[in-house]
Amino acid sequence: MNDYRPETRAVHVPQPPIEGSRPISMPIYQTSGFTFDDPAVMAESMGRPDGAFVYGRYSNPTVRSLELAVAGLEGGEHAIATGSGMGAINVVLLGLLKPGDHFVAQSSLYGGTAAMINELVARFGITVTYVPENDPAALRAAVRPGTRLVYLETISNPMTLVADLPGMCEAARDLGILSVVDNTFATPLLCRPFEHGADIVVHSTTKYLSGHTDVVGGIAVFADRRLYDELWHFAIELGASPDPFASWLTVRGLQTLALRMERHCANAEYLATRLAEHPAVTAVHWPGLVTHPSYELAGKLLPGFGGVFAFDLAGGRAAGERFMSSVRLALLAPSLGGVETLVLHPATTSHRALSPEELRRCGIGEGTVRIAAGIEHPEDLWADVSRALA
Ligand SMILES: *Cc1c(COP(=O)(O)O)cnc(C)c1O
C-alpha cells in the first residue's frame, strides 16, 4: 500500500490480521460486502446459504451470530434474522403462501399480524379461517384441500391466552400442514415450540430477546433444513435482512435474557396478584392466576407466565385514560419486553384498527389496560400503579 499515493491509501484502510487471539464479544461487521481472493469461491458462494459471506443483504457474520444464538436457544436447525418482527412473519407467510392457498390462524393475534392477514386476503387471493388457540378439533374441521399452515402465538396480546401447542401442532402434523408459532411473548426461556411439534418459530426480537428498547428486529427459526432452504432465497429477494449493528445489539441483549425473564415474570406476578385484590379492578388477565382461562394449560406448558398482563378497570374508558395519565414510573408507550415497565390502552392504540366486534372477540374492553412489566424493584412499581389507581 505504501507504493500508492495518499488519495488511494486513504481509501484502502489496512485491516490488521487477527492471529493468536480472538475477540470475546462478537464484533460488529459493519460492512455491506465482502471481498474474495478467489473468483471461484465468490461464484459458488452466491447461491447457497452456507457459502462464504458475499453481500450484506444475504448475510453477515454479526447477523449470523444472532441467527445461530436464537436457533440454538429454540432448538431449531437454522434461522433467518430480519429487520423487524413483521419482516420475519412476512418472510414466512409470503414465502409459503400463494394465491388460492388457505391457512388457519388463531382468533386473537398481534395487531400487525392481523392487519397483514387482512392484506393477504384482500390483495393476494389467500383465504383464512380463524379458530380458538386451544381447539385442535376446530383446527381439524377448518382444514381443506389447499390448506398450507396454521399460525399460532404461544401467549397472545394483550389477554395472554396460551395456545395449546402440543394439541394444535399434533393436529397440524396429522393433517399434513405446517405449524408456525410466534413465540415473542414466551421467549425460548419459557417455551420452545419445536418440542411441541412446531415447524417454524418467529419472534419480534424488538421485545424480550434484545430487551433494552433500543432496537427493532425479528427472526424466523426452522425446525429442519428443508424449510430453511426453501425460504432463504425468498428472504434475500424480499430484502428483509437486518443491519449488523441492530443484530449486535440483539446478541448483546440476549446474553442476559434468562436473568431478565426471571424478573419480568416475578414483577408481573406481583403486580397481577395485587391488582386482582384492588376494588377498582374487575378482572386481571395473566395466565399465572387461577381465574385465567389458560391457567391449567399454562401450568403444564410454561415454567413461568411471562411479563405481560392486562386488567380491566371498573370505570371503563375514562378510568383507563385517567390511569394512563397518572402513572409516573411506568411509561405510557407501545412495545414490551424491555427493562422499563410500559403501560398501554389497547382499545385506542395497539388494537385501534379492530372493529368493536373484533375487540369483543379478543376480549378487550374500553377499560382494559396492558402492563408490560420491566425489571425495576416490584415495590416501586406497585407504589406507582396503586397511586395511579387512587
Ligand atoms: C411486536 C410484535 C410483533 C411485530 O414485531 P415488530 O418487531 O414490531 O415488527 C409480532 N408479534 C408479536 C407477538 C409482537 O409482540
The ligand as an SDF file (V2000), in Angstrom:
LIG
                    3D

 15 15  0  0  0  0  0  0  0  0999 V2000
  -44.1490   -6.6670   18.3500 C   0  0  0  0  0  0  0  0  0  0  0  0
  -44.6830   -7.9630   17.8910 C   0  0  0  0  0  0  0  0  0  0  0  0
  -44.6480   -8.3230   16.5380 C   0  0  0  0  0  0  0  0  0  0  0  0
  -44.1170   -7.3990   15.4600 C   0  0  0  0  0  0  0  0  0  0  0  0
  -42.7630   -7.1630   15.6390 O   0  0  0  0  0  0  0  0  0  0  0  0
  -42.0310   -5.8030   15.1450 P   0  0  0  0  0  0  0  0  0  0  0  0
  -40.6420   -6.0160   15.6090 O   0  0  0  0  0  0  0  0  0  0  0  0
  -42.7360   -4.6600   15.7710 O   0  0  0  0  0  0  0  0  0  0  0  0
  -42.1560   -5.7850   13.6620 O   0  0  0  0  0  0  0  0  0  0  0  0
  -45.1440   -9.5660   16.1740 C   0  0  0  0  0  0  0  0  0  0  0  0
  -45.6640  -10.3970   17.0980 N   0  0  0  0  0  0  0  0  0  0  0  0
  -45.7240  -10.0750   18.3950 C   0  0  0  0  0  0  0  0  0  0  0  0
  -46.3180  -11.0460   19.3560 C   0  0  0  0  0  0  0  0  0  0  0  0
  -45.2380   -8.8500   18.8420 C   0  0  0  0  0  0  0  0  0  0  0  0
  -45.3070   -8.5280   20.1420 O   0  0  0  0  0  0  0  0  0  0  0  0
  1  2  1  0
  2  3  1  0
  2 14  2  0
  3  4  1  0
  3 10  2  0
  4  5  1  0
  5  6  1  0
  6  7  2  0
  6  8  1  0
  6  9  1  0
 10 11  1  0
 11 12  2  0
 12 13  1  0
 12 14  1  0
 14 15  1  0
M  END
$$$$
